[in-house]
Amino acid sequence: MALSGEAADELFGGYSSFHDPAQVQVDTFPWTEDSDDIVRRSLEPGLVEKLDLPGYLDEQYRKALAEVPALTGPASADPHERRMREVCYLFLTRNLPKLLDRKDRMSMASGLEVRVPFCDHRLVEYVFGTPWAYKTFDGREKSLLRAATADLLPQSVVRRIKSAIPAIQDPTYGRMLRTRFTTLLNDRNAAVAPLLSVDRSRALDATDNLRGVERILALQDFLTDYNVSLTV
């Protein structure tokens, strides 16, 4: 069995999205990525119009906001506290489940039992109700968690700056993606072919956006592995 730290960033404000005013105030999910829009631009225009993905995203965002428990007490008069409560709720209920699903699939595929202590419902309920000003009392991310563990961990760990998951640096990986992507675009029998505009997808390839390429290849693999048939 192993322990994993999922939910710590969502609970204690570890992500950069919590601390970037532009991302905090954006009128959608704070983690919405440019690669999502790039993938949409690679799809057939008629399909994009039929799906109305921006409309669906906005609908789900409004639905999530309507669920946020109302803030009471003096903090309820502070617009920033109210917004940060919304952002925390969005991360906990809409972003975290994706990470937990990934954790379960990866660990079970390896026969490994992984527990997530930060997901204890008592801890989640308590920390979610803590004012944002307390969560960042020293001007840093995860202030409460750092303070709570300051006497248990080496100072090099307690003071360490939050870092993102490192991107793959090996250029071989990028070349492999591009080779697969080019092969996919040339295969009109590919499972994902009915969904793609080849010309628009080639433009995607030219943008050097590996995240977008990864997502299209992942969609192709999903359709193939699960033998999904499409009617467009």
C-alpha positions as CSV (number, residue, x, y, z in Angstrom):
1,M,0.0,0.0,0.0
2,A,1.1,3.6,-0.7
3,L,0.0,7.0,0.4
4,S,-0.6,9.8,-2.1
5,G,-1.2,13.5,-1.8
6,E,-4.2,14.1,-4.0
7,A,-6.5,16.9,-2.7
8,A,-3.7,18.8,-0.9
9,D,-3.5,21.4,-3.6
10,E,-7.3,21.7,-4.0
11,L,-7.8,22.0,-0.2
12,F,-4.9,24.2,0.8
13,G,-4.6,26.4,-2.4
14,G,-1.5,24.9,-3.9
15,Y,-2.1,25.5,-7.6
16,S,-0.9,28.7,-9.3
17,S,-4.5,29.2,-10.4
18,F,-5.4,30.1,-6.9
19,H,-2.9,33.0,-6.8
20,D,-3.2,34.4,-10.3
21,P,-5.8,37.2,-10.2
22,A,-6.5,36.8,-13.9
23,Q,-7.3,33.1,-13.5
24,V,-9.3,33.6,-10.3
25,Q,-11.6,36.2,-12.0
26,V,-12.0,34.4,-15.3
27,D,-15.7,33.6,-15.8
28,T,-15.2,29.9,-16.3
29,F,-13.2,27.0,-14.7
30,P,-9.8,28.4,-13.7
31,W,-7.9,25.5,-15.2
32,T,-9.4,25.7,-18.7
33,E,-6.4,25.3,-21.0
34,D,-5.5,26.7,-24.4
35,S,-5.1,23.2,-25.6
36,D,-8.8,22.6,-25.2
37,D,-9.5,25.3,-27.7
38,I,-6.8,24.0,-30.0
39,V,-8.4,20.6,-30.1
40,R,-11.8,22.2,-30.8
41,R,-10.3,24.0,-33.8
42,S,-9.1,20.7,-35.2
43,L,-12.6,19.2,-35.3
44,E,-14.9,19.4,-38.3
45,P,-16.6,22.9,-38.1
46,G,-20.1,21.4,-38.5
47,L,-19.4,19.0,-35.6
48,V,-18.2,21.9,-33.4
49,E,-21.3,23.9,-34.1
50,K,-23.5,20.9,-33.4
51,L,-21.8,20.1,-30.1
52,D,-21.6,23.7,-28.9
53,L,-18.7,22.8,-26.5
54,P,-18.3,26.4,-25.2
55,G,-22.0,26.4,-24.4
56,Y,-21.8,23.1,-22.6
57,L,-18.7,24.3,-20.7
58,D,-20.5,27.4,-19.6
59,E,-23.6,25.4,-18.6
60,Q,-21.5,23.1,-16.4
61,Y,-19.7,26.1,-14.8
62,R,-23.0,27.8,-13.9
63,K,-24.3,24.6,-12.5
64,A,-21.2,24.2,-10.3
65,L,-21.4,27.8,-9.0
66,A,-25.0,27.2,-8.0
67,E,-23.9,24.4,-5.8
68,V,-21.4,26.3,-3.7
69,P,-22.5,26.5,-0.1
70,A,-23.3,30.1,0.9
71,L,-20.7,31.9,2.9
72,T,-22.0,33.3,6.2
73,G,-20.6,35.6,8.8
74,P,-18.4,38.7,8.4
75,A,-16.4,37.0,5.6
76,S,-19.6,36.9,3.4
77,A,-19.2,40.7,2.8
78,D,-15.8,40.2,1.2
79,P,-16.0,39.6,-2.6
80,H,-12.6,38.0,-2.7
81,E,-13.4,35.6,0.1
82,R,-16.6,34.6,-1.8
83,R,-14.8,34.1,-5.0
84,M,-12.1,32.1,-3.5
85,R,-14.7,29.9,-1.8
86,E,-16.1,29.3,-5.3
87,V,-12.7,28.5,-6.8
88,C,-11.9,26.1,-4.0
89,Y,-15.3,24.4,-4.6
90,L,-14.7,24.1,-8.3
91,F,-11.3,22.5,-7.8
92,L,-12.6,20.0,-5.2
93,T,-15.7,18.9,-7.1
94,R,-14.8,19.2,-10.7
95,N,-11.0,18.9,-10.9
96,L,-10.1,16.5,-8.1
97,P,-12.4,13.6,-9.3
98,K,-10.3,13.4,-12.5
99,L,-7.1,13.1,-10.5
100,L,-8.6,10.4,-8.2
101,D,-9.8,8.5,-11.2
102,R,-6.4,8.6,-12.8
103,K,-4.8,7.5,-9.5
104,D,-7.1,4.6,-9.2
105,R,-6.5,3.4,-12.7
106,M,-2.8,3.7,-12.6
107,S,-2.4,2.1,-9.2
108,M,-4.8,-0.8,-9.8
109,A,-3.2,-1.5,-13.2
110,S,0.0,-2.1,-11.2
111,G,-1.7,-4.0,-8.4
112,L,-1.0,-1.3,-5.9
113,E,-3.4,-0.1,-3.2
114,V,-3.1,3.7,-2.8
115,R,-4.8,5.7,0.0
116,V,-5.4,9.4,-0.1
117,P,-5.4,10.8,3.5
118,F,-6.1,14.4,2.4
119,C,-9.5,13.2,1.1
120,D,-10.7,12.3,4.6
121,H,-14.1,13.9,4.6
122,R,-13.6,15.5,8.0
123,L,-10.4,17.2,6.9
124,V,-12.1,18.4,3.6
125,E,-15.1,19.8,5.4
126,Y,-13.0,21.6,8.0
127,V,-10.4,23.1,5.6
128,F,-13.1,24.1,3.0
129,G,-14.8,26.2,5.7
130,T,-11.5,28.0,6.6
131,P,-11.3,31.6,5.3
132,W,-9.0,32.1,2.4
133,A,-7.1,34.7,4.3
134,Y,-6.1,32.0,6.8
135,K,-5.0,29.6,4.0
136,T,-2.6,32.3,2.8
137,F,-1.7,33.9,6.1
138,D,2.0,34.1,5.3
139,G,1.6,35.1,1.7
140,R,2.4,31.7,0.3
141,E,0.5,28.7,-1.1
142,K,-0.5,25.9,1.4
143,S,0.1,28.2,4.4
144,L,-2.0,26.1,6.8
145,L,-0.4,22.8,5.7
146,R,3.1,24.2,6.0
147,A,2.4,25.5,9.5
148,A,0.8,22.3,10.6
149,T,3.7,20.2,9.6
150,A,6.6,22.7,10.3
151,D,7.8,20.6,13.4
152,L,7.4,17.3,11.6
153,L,9.3,17.8,8.3
154,P,12.7,19.1,7.4
155,Q,12.7,22.9,6.7
156,S,13.9,22.2,3.2
157,V,10.6,20.5,2.6
158,V,8.4,22.9,4.5
159,R,9.8,25.9,2.7
160,R,10.0,24.3,-0.8
161,I,8.3,26.2,-3.6
162,K,5.4,24.5,-5.2
163,S,6.5,23.1,-8.6
164,A,4.4,21.8,-11.5
165,I,4.6,18.3,-12.8
166,P,7.7,18.4,-15.1
167,A,7.1,18.1,-18.8
168,I,8.9,15.5,-20.8
169,Q,12.2,16.9,-22.0
170,D,13.3,14.0,-24.3
171,P,12.9,15.3,-27.9
172,T,12.3,11.7,-28.9
173,Y,8.8,11.9,-27.3
174,G,7.8,14.9,-29.4
175,R,9.1,13.3,-32.6
176,M,7.1,10.1,-31.8
177,L,3.9,12.2,-31.3
178,R,4.4,14.0,-34.5
179,T,5.0,10.8,-36.4
180,R,1.9,9.2,-35.0
181,F,-0.1,12.4,-35.6
182,T,1.0,12.6,-39.3
183,T,0.2,8.9,-39.8
184,L,-3.3,9.5,-38.2
185,L,-4.1,12.4,-40.5
186,N,-3.2,10.4,-43.6
187,D,-5.4,7.5,-42.5
188,R,-9.0,8.2,-43.6
189,N,-10.0,4.9,-42.0
190,A,-8.8,5.9,-38.6
191,A,-11.5,5.7,-35.9
192,V,-11.2,9.5,-35.2
193,A,-11.2,10.5,-38.8
194,P,-14.9,11.3,-39.1
195,L,-14.5,13.9,-36.3
196,L,-11.4,15.7,-37.7
197,S,-10.8,18.4,-40.3
198,V,-7.5,17.3,-41.8
199,D,-6.6,20.8,-42.9
200,R,-7.3,22.3,-39.5
201,S,-5.5,19.4,-37.8
202,R,-2.4,20.0,-39.9
203,A,-2.5,23.6,-38.7
204,L,-2.6,22.3,-35.2
205,D,0.5,20.2,-35.8
206,A,2.2,23.4,-37.1
207,T,1.5,25.2,-33.8
208,D,3.9,22.8,-32.0
209,N,1.3,22.3,-29.2
210,L,2.0,18.8,-28.0
211,R,-0.8,18.9,-25.5
212,G,-3.3,19.3,-28.2
213,V,-1.7,16.5,-30.3
214,E,-1.7,14.3,-27.2
215,R,-5.4,14.7,-26.7
216,I,-6.3,13.9,-30.3
217,L,-4.1,10.8,-30.2
218,A,-5.7,9.8,-26.9
219,L,-9.2,10.2,-28.4
220,Q,-8.1,7.9,-31.3
221,D,-6.8,5.3,-28.9
222,F,-10.0,5.5,-26.8
223,L,-12.2,4.9,-29.9
224,T,-10.0,2.1,-31.0
225,D,-9.4,0.3,-27.7
226,Y,-13.1,0.3,-26.8
227,N,-14.3,-0.4,-30.4
228,V,-16.5,2.7,-30.4
229,S,-18.5,3.2,-33.6
230,L,-19.4,6.8,-34.7
231,T,-22.3,8.2,-36.5
232,V,-21.6,11.7,-37.5
